Every structure is written in structure tokens, then in C-alpha cells.
């Protein structure tokens, strides 16, 4: 199996649906709001159901951490229910929202998935739990979780989520190839990125493509943010700034020094096969890069060029139907998962970035020789951005992939892409209005 396909499987957590909604509330049909009194401790057996999409080493590490938590909290049972790939999990949540008592206690999710659930007051405002000194930290500051990540788990300004399996985009490059073609500096700007890509493509007699981007939605969104424009319904997709971002990639496609991932979904495969010199992709994929590259050449990781970076990955959200004990127990578990020791184990095993500052800055994390990311993480996280949570923002962001793919396909064929951009604008605007 190609390593790029393995990465695709891990990224979408492709397991078959498991479990049934009928038992997902841990045997409790009680309903309580965030105004309930928070128990100071759990004195009776309490089950917390956690819907997730973890697979492989991610799943094994989550299981190990969960057992550790249960050992420390013998009254609490965490029932891990894998719901398949991310799109399967999202579909399961959406269908079960019609029967709230069948929802789990907590779930992995992107905030955009839960816009309607928040509007219908089906989620728990976690601020009282964060500020509670018995089950929480006493304050958001005391949690040590990076502010940008916490803010990314808000919906309309309310802290409904706690960051969990997070990643950013990084630049992965072939050090040996850089040396071979006289590249002495890792690109830090988009002008340098283009120049290096052109140089390698030319000097390799067009055998090696300079670069590419795994995620077209990320490319466009961060490109617009670098132009000072947030991802909102007010974007003019055929405007000057938008065309500047699109044409940068399209010109490289036309001339051959850029490429897209295409049917392989991720560029880690072509990179490992030395068909592309560098690529921008998720930091959580480094383990697959390392496995694919093996002893063929030396790779390294650098911050994504440009000012802004995309914070990705899911948060953990809590549903309002659960009992007071379930909510308190669930938050204690969430607090445990985001602790310094848990995040160190999680990050070192999975390649996801730590969500708290102590782990990011710890010598134990930076000393990890198995992956290259820790040494570059501080710089790579200086300016984090997440897709603003608004009505239809999630579905519009998802549609960017096919919109950009169509435009870049036209560029590859040597066609004038203005028609494709105008068609893309119609789809982009319609997605916001659906």
C-alpha cells in the first residue's frame, strides 16, 4: 500500500462504524444544562461515552491514556466508540441530533460540524467547568492550553470545545535534493518557495516537480489570510486578492514546477519516491513521511512559508443531555487528555502537536529524535488561524477542494482559467447561501 494512501486512511480514521446510538448515553436519559451544580468529585460509578475517529497508533495511544485515567479514577468508565472516518463521525452526529438522548457524552468534532447543535443549545458551555477548581483548572489561563487553540474551539464566542488532536501545516523538504541542486536556503516566503521550485524543476530536466500543497482549501484560505482577508461570506472569489492567490498556484501548475496531490490525496508518496522536492502538508503526517522515505534520502521539516498557519484537527465537545456526574467525569477526562504528561505521550506517539505550552517547550518533547517537528514548532505556531465558525462556513470550506481542483486542472491543460474562476465564484457564493 502506498504511504500516501496510508496517510489518507489515518487522516480520515477509516474504520467501519461501530456501536449503536441506543446505548450511547451511558444508560442515562437525564438532561441538564450548564447551570447545573458541578459535582466536586465522582462518588458513584459513572460511564462516559466518547465518540471518536482515531485509528492505528492514534487509537492505541488513546486506549492507553484512557486506561491510565480509569486507573486513577476507578469510579469512572470511559467507553470509546469509534464511528469510522471523520465524514462518518460527522454524519452520525448529524443523524443523532434528531434524538438528543442517543448522543454520546462527548465527541471529537470540528466546531463547524456543531453550528446547529450550538444554535439549538444542545452543547455544554465548558467555561464553568474550566473555571471550576475541582474538575477543571480554575481558569483558562491555568489550563496552559494555547489561546489560539482554545479560541478555535468556540462557536459564536462560547467555549464549547477543548482542543485535542491538533496539527498545523509544515514544509517538508528533501535535504539531499536541495544540496544536489544548489539550494542553500529553505524558503520562508512565497517568492522564495516559487524560486526554489522553479530551480529544482529546471535543473532536474523537468524530472522533479518543485513543490505542491496537500490541502487546496487550506492553501486558498491561508493565502487569503496572508492577503489580510478572513474566510467569510464576504470574500469576492473573482476579486483581485483571490485571483492573486489562485494564479500563484495555477502559474506553477502551467509551467510544471508545482503539482497537486490528485488521486493520491497526499504528496508524501511522490515525495518519498523523489518525484517532488518539497510539499506543504499536515504535521501529523510526518510519521508516514519517515516511513516512506526510509534510508533513501534525508528529509527535514520547516515552518510553512508565509505569515499565517492553519490550526487543524478536532476538539472535544460535550452534549447537554448527560447527567451532572457524566459531565463532571467527562471534563475530568478532557482535562487529563490535555495535561502535560498526556500531551507528551500523545504528541510523541502520533505526531499531533501538543495543545499546551509546557509540553511544547519541554525538553522531553524537543529532545524527541524520532520526528523533526519539535525543533521547529515554536516558529511554525507564531501566527495560527482557524476557519471562523459561522453558518455554512464548514460546508463552503469543504467545497473549496473541488472548486480549486477544477481551476488547477484547467491551468494544467493550458486553458484560460478566468472562466473556471467565475464558475468557482458561483459555487462558492452558493455554498455560503445554502
GIJO-V384988 format. One record per residue. BURIAL is 1 if it has 16 or more other C-alpha atoms within 10 Angstrom, else 0. D_FIRST is the distance of its C-alpha to the first C-alpha in Angstrom with 2 decimals. Layout:
burial = (BURIAL,BURIAL)
d_first = (D_FIRST,D_FIRST)
This chain:
burial = (0,0,1,1,1,1,1,1,0,1,1,1,1,1,1,0,0,0,0,0,1,0,0,1,1,1,0,1,0,0,0,1,1,1,0,0,0,1,1,0,0,1,0,0,0,1,1,1,1,1,1,1,1,1,1,0,0,1,1,0,1,1,1,0,1,1,0,0,1,0,0,0,0,0,0,1,1,1,1,1,1,1,1,1,1,1,0,1,1,1,0,1,1,1,0,1,1,0,0,1,1,1,1,1,1,1,1,1,1,1,1,1,1,1,1,0,1,1,0,0,0,1,1,1,1,1,1,1,1,1,1,1,0,0,1,1,1,1,0,1,0,0,1,1,1,1,0,1,1,1,1,1,1,1,1,0,0,0,1,1,1,1,1,1,1,1,1,1,1,1,1,1,1,1,1,1,1,1,0,0,0,0,1,0,0,1,1,0,0,0,0,0,1,1,1,1,1,1,1,1,1,1,0,0,0,0,0,1,1,1,1,1,1,1,1,1,1,1,1,1,1,1,1,1,1,1,0,0,0,1,1,1,1,0,1,0,1,1,0,0,1,1,1,0,1,1,1,0,1,1,1,1,1,1,0,1,1,1,1,1,1,0,0,1,0,1,1,1,1,1,1,1,0,1,1,1,1,1,1,1,1,1,1,1,1,1,1,1,1,1,0,1,1,0,0,0,0,0,1,1,1,1,1,1,1,1,1,1,1,1,1,1,1,1,1,1,1,1,1,1,1,1,1,1,1,1,1,1,1,1,1,1,1,1,1,1,1,1,1,1,0,1,1,1,1,1,1,1,1,1,1,1,1,1,1,1,0,1,1,1,0,0,0,0,1,1,0,0,0,0,1,1,1,1,1,0,1,0,0,1,1,0,0,1,1,1,1,1,1,1,1,1,1,1,0,1,1,0,1,1,1,0,1,1,1,1,1,1,1,1,1,1,0,0,0,0,1,0,0,1,1,0,1,1,1,0,1,1,1,0,1,1,0,0)
d_first = (0.00,3.79,6.37,8.50,6.86,6.99,10.42,11.31,10.89,13.03,15.42,16.31,16.15,14.67,16.54,19.01,22.59,24.61,28.34,31.28,33.43,36.56,36.28,34.68,37.91,38.32,41.34,43.35,44.60,46.72,46.58,47.60,47.58,47.07,50.85,50.70,51.89,49.01,49.39,49.94,47.99,46.33,48.83,47.45,44.12,41.92,38.45,36.22,33.33,30.43,27.97,24.72,21.10,19.73,16.46,15.01,17.20,19.18,20.19,21.08,23.13,24.87,25.76,27.15,29.21,30.46,31.72,33.45,35.14,36.27,37.75,39.78,40.72,41.38,42.86,39.67,36.64,33.50,31.62,28.01,26.81,23.26,23.45,19.82,18.51,21.12,22.25,22.72,24.72,26.77,27.52,28.55,30.84,32.37,33.14,34.56,36.80,39.04,39.71,39.92,40.78,37.39,35.57,34.19,36.17,33.61,30.34,27.75,28.31,28.78,32.54,32.39,31.18,34.40,36.99,38.67,38.53,40.36,42.83,43.59,44.07,41.40,40.02,41.72,43.12,41.91,44.61,47.06,44.44,43.55,47.29,48.03,48.54,47.89,44.46,43.56,44.30,47.67,46.48,43.47,44.45,44.51,40.91,39.85,37.00,36.71,38.95,36.56,33.96,36.70,38.02,34.63,34.83,38.19,39.06,42.37,43.24,42.82,40.62,38.62,35.45,34.55,31.60,28.74,25.11,25.85,24.21,25.43,24.19,24.10,23.97,21.34,22.41,22.06,25.27,25.33,25.06,27.78,29.97,29.37,30.51,33.32,32.07,34.17,33.72,30.78,31.52,33.19,34.53,33.20,35.54,34.10,30.51,31.45,33.39,30.67,28.15,30.75,31.66,28.22,27.57,31.01,31.01,27.65,29.22,26.89,23.76,22.55,22.73,24.62,23.03,21.71,21.55,18.71,21.25,23.92,26.07,26.18,27.04,29.90,31.23,31.43,32.71,35.51,36.23,36.65,39.17,40.96,39.87,38.41,36.05,38.66,40.02,42.44,39.94,41.05,37.79,39.72,41.89,42.23,40.09,37.25,37.43,37.42,34.10,32.56,34.06,32.78,29.18,30.24,32.25,29.35,27.23,30.20,30.72,27.12,26.83,24.91,21.84,20.06,16.47,16.76,14.11,11.40,13.58,13.44,14.47,12.81,10.25,13.32,15.30,13.30,13.55,17.24,17.59,19.16,21.61,21.59,20.63,22.05,19.83,19.94,21.03,18.97,15.78,17.12,15.37,11.94,13.80,15.25,12.17,10.68,14.21,15.16,18.33,17.91,20.31,22.03,21.14,23.51,24.11,27.22,28.85,28.04,30.74,33.58,35.66,33.73,30.38,28.68,28.58,25.77,24.54,26.53,29.87,31.43,34.16,36.82,38.40,42.17,42.61,41.98,44.95,46.42,45.13,41.58,41.66,43.08,40.64,37.68,38.93,39.45,35.77,34.79,37.13,35.53,31.97,33.27,35.41,35.12,33.85,31.28,29.97,29.71,27.58,25.48,25.03,24.34,21.71,19.87,20.68,22.80,26.23,29.29,31.59,34.81,36.63,37.44,33.85,32.98,36.00,35.77,35.60,33.15,30.61,31.44,31.28,27.59,26.24,22.61,22.23,24.27,25.11,28.16,30.29,29.93,29.96,33.72,33.88,30.82,32.43,35.91,35.86,33.56,33.54,32.26,32.56,36.06,36.22,38.35,38.62,35.72,34.27,30.92,30.58,31.84,29.41,26.50,27.96,28.03,24.39,25.23,28.64,27.41,24.66,27.47,29.70,27.25,26.33,30.08,30.32,27.67,29.80,32.84,34.52,36.93,35.02,38.14,37.92,34.33,35.51,38.47,36.35,34.05,37.17,38.25,34.95,34.96,38.58,38.11,35.28,37.69,40.41,38.64)
